Amino acid sequence: MQIHHELTPITAPCGSAVALGYFDGVHCGHRAVLGAAAACAAQNGLTAAAFTFELPGNSTLKGGRILSLQLKHTRIAEIGIEEYLEPPFEQFRSLSPEEFVQRVLVECFHAKAVFCGDNFTFGAKAAGDVPMLRKLCAPLGIQVNIVPMAQYQGQTVSSTRIRAALESGDLDSANAMLGKPYCINWPVTHGKGIGSGKLGTPTINQNYPAEAQQLCTGVYLTRIWLDGRWYPAATGIGRRPTVDSSANAAVTCETYVPDFCGNVYGQAPVLEFHKYLCPARKFNSMQELAQLIHDAAQESKNYFAALKGESV
């Protein structure tokens, strides 16, 4: 997938089919819009394309980031998008709806068809909606396709619902709405060495940046991509009350990988969250904490072994 960070014409010799949206999380609804554009492009000899935008790291306009930009790009590319425009929001936020259609859809994408949800808005101060998009595109020969909103448990799938599920520890619902396991790929950093020094459970530390959506504190069954393969793991997110009782203790994300030994500092491995196991709590001793970590890691190995058996 070719990624462009400016408003610029893409490579689309015969025109393009364009998915429109912010695509935070690349959830089931987003995947339907992106997939429809990719399918249309394949059927009609067009270029599969997508238009979104990038917000400043400290922006709260859309809430905390569900996925890192790299993971967002990876998941969108997997759907079949070939050309991807992601300019800064400031670069086009002042365009009127008419200017948006001309500058973005015509001049950048050479669009023949566009795809979006029925709640799509565009132009300065969100002045344009789906009926206006149809009106502006019709004389230009651009087909407007509205993709039905994805549903989960009788309600529309949204990034807001996914954030709420992640915050509350409802990982099953979050993963169902995402269509793939929630995951992170934050850089591995040095911790305080408590896992390796006092517990016998060396951990991989991938702490959340400020702009990211924070996952509920607790213990999770996870798997991590290291050295070209997936490893079952157990991940704890919390303030580590057993080893740090201070009121301002930082929230950490620490992963124990029982079958891996190696130096991964500076890397950014993908960590997938598959099951919420239990809440974080303070233990009476370091031995009790170490036992929980070992038990969680074994449960993770059993969990993924069972999944592998089901897929055979």
Solvent accessible surface area in square Angstrom, and as a share of the most:
residue,aa,sasa,rsa
1,M,76,0.34
2,Q,101,0.45
3,I,51,0.26
4,H,34,0.15
5,H,101,0.45
6,E,95,0.42
7,L,31,0.16
8,T,43,0.25
9,P,88,0.55
10,I,10,0.05
11,T,96,0.56
12,A,11,0.09
13,P,122,0.77
14,C,85,0.51
15,G,3,0.03
16,S,0,0.00
17,A,0,0.00
18,V,0,0.00
19,A,0,0.00
20,L,5,0.02
21,G,18,0.17
22,Y,31,0.12
23,F,2,0.01
24,D,8,0.04
25,G,0,0.00
26,V,0,0.00
27,H,11,0.05
28,C,42,0.25
29,G,12,0.11
30,H,30,0.14
31,R,60,0.22
32,A,42,0.33
33,V,12,0.07
34,L,0,0.00
35,G,25,0.24
36,A,30,0.24
37,A,0,0.00
38,A,16,0.12
39,A,46,0.36
40,C,20,0.12
41,A,3,0.02
42,A,88,0.69
43,Q,145,0.65
44,N,92,0.47
45,G,54,0.52
46,L,32,0.16
47,T,16,0.09
48,A,3,0.02
49,A,0,0.00
50,A,0,0.00
51,F,8,0.03
52,T,0,0.00
53,F,28,0.12
54,E,38,0.17
55,L,11,0.05
56,P,73,0.46
57,G,42,0.40
58,N,135,0.69
59,S,34,0.22
60,T,120,0.70
61,L,107,0.53
62,K,81,0.34
63,G,35,0.34
64,G,23,0.22
65,R,39,0.14
66,I,3,0.01
67,L,5,0.03
68,S,13,0.08
69,L,57,0.28
70,Q,120,0.53
71,L,12,0.06
72,K,9,0.04
73,H,27,0.12
74,T,63,0.36
75,R,10,0.04
76,I,0,0.00
77,A,38,0.30
78,E,103,0.46
79,I,37,0.19
80,G,35,0.33
81,I,5,0.02
82,E,90,0.40
83,E,16,0.07
84,Y,0,0.00
85,L,0,0.00
86,E,2,0.01
87,P,0,0.00
88,P,58,0.36
89,F,43,0.18
90,E,108,0.49
91,Q,69,0.31
92,F,18,0.07
93,R,118,0.43
94,S,91,0.59
95,L,16,0.08
96,S,36,0.23
97,P,11,0.07
98,E,96,0.43
99,E,83,0.37
100,F,3,0.01
101,V,3,0.02
102,Q,78,0.34
103,R,104,0.38
104,V,0,0.00
105,L,0,0.00
106,V,43,0.25
107,E,76,0.34
108,C,7,0.04
109,F,0,0.00
110,H,79,0.35
111,A,7,0.06
112,K,105,0.45
113,A,3,0.03
114,V,0,0.00
115,F,15,0.06
116,C,0,0.00
117,G,10,0.10
118,D,88,0.45
119,N,103,0.53
120,F,30,0.12
121,T,69,0.40
122,F,10,0.04
123,G,18,0.17
124,A,30,0.23
125,K,204,0.87
126,A,58,0.45
127,A,61,0.47
128,G,1,0.01
129,D,66,0.34
130,V,14,0.08
131,P,91,0.57
132,M,63,0.28
133,L,0,0.00
134,R,115,0.42
135,K,154,0.65
136,L,35,0.17
137,C,0,0.00
138,A,70,0.54
139,P,111,0.70
140,L,86,0.43
141,G,58,0.56
142,I,9,0.04
143,Q,112,0.50
144,V,15,0.08
145,N,34,0.17
146,I,49,0.25
147,V,19,0.11
148,P,112,0.71
149,M,59,0.26
150,A,23,0.18
151,Q,108,0.48
152,Y,50,0.19
153,Q,137,0.61
154,G,72,0.69
155,Q,108,0.48
156,T,52,0.30
157,V,7,0.04
158,S,36,0.23
159,S,18,0.12
160,T,97,0.56
161,R,55,0.20
162,I,0,0.00
163,R,27,0.10
164,A,56,0.43
165,A,8,0.06
166,L,1,0.00
167,E,102,0.46
168,S,80,0.52
169,G,11,0.10
170,D,61,0.32
171,L,3,0.02
172,D,102,0.53
173,S,12,0.07
174,A,0,0.00
175,N,24,0.12
176,A,47,0.36
177,M,4,0.02
178,L,0,0.00
179,G,42,0.41
180,K,61,0.26
181,P,33,0.21
182,Y,2,0.01
183,C,4,0.02
184,I,1,0.01
185,N,10,0.05
186,W,23,0.08
187,P,79,0.50
188,V,8,0.05
189,T,60,0.35
190,H,137,0.61
191,G,41,0.40
192,K,144,0.61
193,G,44,0.42
194,I,30,0.15
195,G,9,0.09
196,S,69,0.45
197,G,64,0.61
198,K,148,0.63
199,L,20,0.10
200,G,49,0.47
201,T,0,0.00
202,P,78,0.49
203,T,34,0.20
204,I,16,0.08
205,N,12,0.06
206,Q,0,0.00
207,N,60,0.31
208,Y,34,0.13
209,P,43,0.27
210,A,112,0.87
211,E,65,0.29
212,A,12,0.09
213,Q,15,0.07
214,Q,65,0.29
215,L,2,0.01
216,C,30,0.18
217,T,58,0.34
218,G,1,0.01
219,V,19,0.11
220,Y,0,0.00
221,L,1,0.00
222,T,0,0.00
223,R,66,0.24
224,I,0,0.00
225,W,109,0.38
226,L,3,0.01
227,D,116,0.60
228,G,54,0.52
229,R,121,0.44
230,W,73,0.26
231,Y,21,0.08
232,P,27,0.17
233,A,0,0.00
234,A,6,0.04
235,T,1,0.00
236,G,29,0.28
237,I,3,0.01
238,G,5,0.05
239,R,122,0.45
240,R,52,0.19
241,P,43,0.27
242,T,28,0.16
243,V,41,0.23
244,D,35,0.18
245,S,94,0.61
246,S,56,0.36
247,A,109,0.85
248,N,133,0.68
249,A,6,0.05
250,A,73,0.56
251,V,45,0.26
252,T,16,0.09
253,C,1,0.01
254,E,30,0.13
255,T,1,0.00
256,Y,23,0.09
257,V,9,0.05
258,P,43,0.27
259,D,79,0.41
260,F,35,0.15
261,C,136,0.82
262,G,48,0.46
263,N,118,0.60
264,V,10,0.06
265,Y,104,0.39
266,G,68,0.66
267,Q,84,0.37
268,A,47,0.36
269,P,10,0.06
270,V,39,0.22
271,L,0,0.00
272,E,14,0.06
273,F,0,0.00
274,H,29,0.13
275,K,79,0.33
276,Y,65,0.25
277,L,48,0.24
278,C,24,0.14
279,P,80,0.50
280,A,44,0.34
281,R,122,0.45
282,K,132,0.56
283,F,20,0.08
284,N,141,0.72
285,S,40,0.26
286,M,50,0.22
287,Q,136,0.60
288,E,76,0.34
289,L,30,0.15
290,A,16,0.12
291,Q,100,0.45
292,L,32,0.16
293,I,31,0.16
294,H,77,0.34
295,D,74,0.38
296,A,2,0.01
297,A,3,0.02
298,Q,93,0.41
299,E,69,0.31
300,S,0,0.00
301,K,64,0.27
302,N,85,0.44
303,Y,61,0.23
304,F,25,0.11
305,A,65,0.50
306,A,58,0.45
307,L,70,0.35
308,K,147,0.62
309,G,47,0.45
310,E,137,0.62
311,S,94,0.61
312,V,153,0.88
